Amino acid sequence: MVAQNRLLQAPPYQVEQALTLLGKNLRIARARRKLTVQEAADKIGTGPRAVMDAEKGKPSTSVSVYLALLWAYDLLAPVGELADPDTDEQGLALVSHKEVQRVRKSKGLSGDF
């Protein structure tokens, strides 16, 4: 029996909604550029099925297809802001908390070398 990837079968609701919205936005971007599915697929070097699946927001579609379509439509720039460590409030708070715990007073070391 082959194990099924639960993320692909039933992703968390928020993930599913984000993928659906991204797919819808990609379809609108392609249509505004007056590109066919085949033309978009040719531009990113894949088949039309991958473009159609991305536009449907399918979780099984490779992230590289989504990113390549964003690139093809000149919409890739904002992706650099995703998971930016400088704006990760929770991550920064966790690091700050750990740094405070690691501060220790030196034992017996002098500054005389």
C-alpha positions, 0 to 999 in steps of 0.5 A: 500500500502506497502512503498518501501525502495528506498535504496534497489530499487535504491541505489546511484550509488557509493553504487551500484558499491561498492557492486558489486565490493565487491560481485565480490571480495567475489566470487573470494575469495571463488573460490580461497579457492576452496569452493562451495557456499554451503560450504561457506554458511555452514561455516557462518551458512546461506543458499546458497541464501544469499551467492549468493546474496552477490556475486551479490552485492545485496543491500538487503543482510544483512551486516552480511552476507557480514561480515561473508563471509569476516570472513570466508575467513580471510579478515575481518581485514580491516573492522576495518578501515572503518569509523575510527574516527581518519581518518575521515577528515571531521568529525575531521574538524567539531569537531575542528570547534565546539571546537573553537566556544565553548571556552569562557572566564570565568566570575568572577570565581577565582582559589581560593577555 
